[in-house]
Amino acid sequence: MKIWHTIAASVFMLWSVAALAGDNIPADNQATLDAAKVPAYPGATFCTGSPTTGMRLATSDSVEKVRQWYRDQLPNWNTYKEYGGWILYAGSKGAKVEDIFSSFQVSVAENPELPNWHGLSSDMTTEILIALLEPPH
């Protein structure tokens, strides 16, 4: 009987670790994405974040492929490309930086540190940052 307790405890511990670094987005984060009508990139791995601070996802797909997917999914959003960055945002074209950073946004970039930071496979270096902050009133 003791062996089954050990096996059950081991399985539970593995599931807990997988949930922390796993592919699934926590329910509260997913609810925020759904409410904002911002999709998570298919197959992306949730790394960290919360509904109030935003979230980081990772994928092994190329940066350009992920950027194009988000452009297709959010066709009414505009792109901010300055200083080597790329941000897709819900706001008017040519918006001021402070307006862009206080709007819904998705940023996609290469980040070779993701595997080290989040215990991912070495090819998961495309970072997706999603911020769903409400603009100040």
N, C-alpha and C positions, 0 to 999 in steps of 0.2 A: 504494500500500500504506500510505503514511503517513497518508492520510485515514482509513482504517479503524481505525488505532491511535488516532487522535484521537477518532473517533466512539465507539469502545469505551470509551476512558478517560472521555469525557463522560457516557456512559450509566451507567457504574459510579459516577461521582461523584454523579449525580442520584439513583440508587438509594440510595446511602449517606446522602445528606441526607434523602431520603424516609423511610428507616428510622428516623432520629433523631426526626423529628416526625410520623411516619406513623400510619396507622390501626391498624397491627398491634401487638399486645402482644408483647413479647419472650417467647421460649419459656420461660425460667425463671420469669418473672412469671406466664405462663399456667399453668404447671405448679403453681405455688403456689395460684392461684385454683381450679384443678381439684381439688387435694387438699383444700382447705378447703370445697369445694362452694359457692363464692361466684361467681356469674356476672358477667362484664363486661357492661355495658350495650351492647345491640346498636348497632353503628355508631359507638361512642365512639372517639375518637382518643386513643391513648396519648401522654402528654406527658412524664412522667418517673417515676422510681421504681425500686425494686428489691424482690425478694421479702422482704428482711429489714427494709426501712424503710417499705414500703407504696408505693402508686402513685397518680398523678394522671391522670385521664382527663378528656376534655372532649367536650361535645356541644352542638349547637344546639337540641336539644329543651328544652322548658321544665323548670324545676326541679321543678314539681309532677308532671309526667309521669314524670320519672326517679324521683322519690321513690315514686310509686305503683307503678312497675314493680318497684322493689326490695322494696317491701312485699309485692307479689304473689309474688315469687321466694323471699323469705325470711320466710314467714308466722309462723314460730316465734320470730323475733327481736323485740326490743322497741325502742321509740323513746324517745330522750332529746331533749327539746325545752326547753332552758333558754338564757337569755341570747341569744336570737335564733338559736341553732344548731339543727341537726337531725341526729341521729346514729341510725342503725339499728344495733343491737348484739346480739351473741349472748350473752345473759346474762339473769338473772332481772329481772322487772319491778321498777322502783324501786331498781335496784342503785346502790351508791355510785359517785360520779364516778371514783374511782381504779380501781374494778372495771370500769367501762365503758371507760375508756381503756386498760386492759390486756387487753381482749377483742377478738375479731374485730369490726370495725365498718366501716360505710359511711356517709360523710357526703356530702350533696348540697347545694350552695349556688350562688348566683349569684356569679360572679367576673368583673367586667368587664375585669380585667387579663390574663386567660388569652390572648387573641389576641396581645397585645404580648409576653408572656413566652415564648410557644411558637411564634410565627409562624403562628397559626391564622387562619382567616377571622373577620371581625369579629362574626359571629353566634354563634360558639362560646364562650359565656360561662357555660354550666352546668358546674360543676366537680364531679367525682366523686372523692372521696378514699377509698381502700380500704386499711385497715390490718389485717393478719392476724397480729397478734402473739400469741404464746402467753403466757398469764398466768404470773406468777412462781410458782415452786413453793416 
